[in-house]
Amino acid sequence: MYATNNAYANVGNAYKSNEVLTAPKKKLVIMLYDGAIKNLKLSKIAMADKDIEKTNNAIIKAQNILAEFMSTLNFDDGGEIAKGLMTLYQYMYDRTIRANINKDPEIVDEVIALLEDLRDTWSQI
């Protein structure tokens, strides 16, 4: 049974990899927002379970996505919008650090709300 489940997991991973490789830019951005939101929600579950390692790992995954957003901003073409997004991404990154240190689900909720707003905005473009 394990081999069968493992085979399904491999197919699922291959499908997800193909989806990422062939997705248009807008969809990739939305997928990244969804990934950050998902990981922050997982961190809240881990906090409730008092699982420090899972909390940390989930928050770090969300931080990696925020760092990716920051590293790909185009300030030449994006101007003030790019500067504003950088400020917002840095704020969220800093808040996730504080949430991880304090194991504070309210801070996580704050960042989730900001990410959901950004994702919804991208969805409407």
N, C-alpha and C positions, 0 to 999 in steps of 0.2 A: 504494500500500500504506500509506503514512503516513496518508492521509486515513481509511482504514478503521480503522487502529489508533487514531487520534485519536477517531473516532466511538465505538469501543468504550470508550475511556477516558472520554468524556463520559457515556455511558450508565452506566458503573460509578460515576462521581462522582455522578450524579443519584440512582442507587439508594442509595448510601451516605448522601447528604444526606437522602433521604426516610426511610431507616432511623433516622437520628439524630433527625429531627423527630418521628417517630411512636413512638419507643421509650419504654417506661415508665422511671421514674426509676432503678430498680434496674439495668436493662439499660444505661442511660447511664453509670452509675457504673462498671460492669464494663467497658464499652467504653473509658472513660477510663483505667482501670487497664491494660487491654490495650495501649492506645496508648502509655502511658508505658513499659511493659515493652518493647514493640516498638522504640521509639526508643532505649532504653538498650542493647538488644541490637545495634541498628544502629551505635551509637556504638562498641561493642567491636570490631565488624568494621572500622570506619573507623580505630580506633586501631591495629589489627593491620596495616592497609594504610598506616599513617603519614599518613593524610589528615586533617590538622588541621581543615580547614574542615567536612568532613562530620561529624567527631567533634563539633565545637562545635555545629553545627546540630541534630544529633540530640539532644544533651544539653539544649540550649535548649528543644526541643519537649517533652521530658520535664519540664523545670523549669516550663514554662508550664502543664502539666497539674497539677503539684503546687501551683502558685500558684492555679489555679482551685479545687482542693480546699480550700485554706486560705481563700480568699475566700468560699466558700459554706457554711462551717460555721455552724451555728445554735447559738450558745452558750446562748440562752434555753431551747430545748427539749432540747438535747443535753447540757447540764451537764458533768459530769466526762468523759464519753465524748468530747465535742467538744474539751475542753481537752487530753485525751490525744492525740487525732488531730492537733490543731494542733502539739503538741510533736513528734510523729512525722513529720508532713509537713515541718516546719521542719528537723528533723534530716536527712531525706532530701534536701531542697533544698540544705542546706549541704554534704552529702556529694557531691552532684552537682557543685557548684562546685569542690570539692577534686579530684574525679575529672577534671574538665575541665582544671583548671590543671596537674595532674600527669600527665594522660593515663594514669590508673591503672585498668585493667580490674577489679582486685580490689574497688575501691570501688564500681564499677558493679555488680558481682555482688552486693555487700551490699545495695544499694538495690533491685535486681531481686528479691532474695529477700523483702525486706520488702513490696514491692508485690504480689508473688505471694501472700503470706500474706493481705494485706488483700483482694485480689481473691477469693481462695478463700473467705474469711469472708463477703463480700458474696454470693457464689454460693449459700451455704448458708442465707441468710436467707429 
